[in-house]
C-alpha cells in the first residue's frame, strides 16, 4: 500500500550557513611531489 501526497516545493536554503574559508592559494599550482602522487 502507498500513500499519495502532493509534491511540495523544497524550502529555500540560506547560503553561508556553514562557516568556511577557501585559502587564497587554492588555485595555485600543486607542488611537484603532490602532482607526482596524483599522476602515479
C-alpha positions as CSV (number, residue, x, y, z in Angstrom):
1,X,0.0,0.0,0.0
2,X,1.2,3.5,-0.7
3,X,0.1,6.9,0.4
4,X,-0.1,9.6,-2.3
5,X,0.6,13.1,-1.3
6,X,1.0,16.4,-3.2
7,X,4.5,17.4,-4.2
8,X,5.7,20.5,-2.4
9,X,8.5,22.9,-3.3
10,X,11.5,22.5,-1.1
11,X,12.2,25.4,1.3
12,X,14.9,27.9,0.2
13,X,18.3,27.3,1.7
14,X,20.2,30.1,3.3
15,X,23.7,30.5,1.8
16,X,26.6,30.8,4.2
17,X,25.2,28.6,6.9
18,X,28.4,26.6,7.1
19,X,31.4,28.6,8.2
20,X,34.3,28.0,5.8
21,X,37.0,29.9,4.0
22,X,38.9,29.0,0.8
23,X,42.5,30.0,1.1
24,X,44.0,32.4,-1.4
25,X,46.4,29.7,-2.5
26,X,43.6,27.4,-3.5
27,X,44.2,27.8,-7.3
28,X,48.0,27.8,-7.1
29,X,49.8,25.0,-8.9
30,X,50.4,21.9,-6.9
31,X,54.0,21.2,-5.6
32,X,55.9,18.7,-7.8
33,X,55.7,15.9,-5.2
34,X,51.9,16.3,-4.8
35,X,51.4,16.4,-8.6
36,X,53.5,13.2,-9.0
37,X,51.4,11.5,-6.4
38,X,48.2,12.3,-8.4
39,X,49.7,11.2,-11.7
40,X,51.1,7.9,-10.4
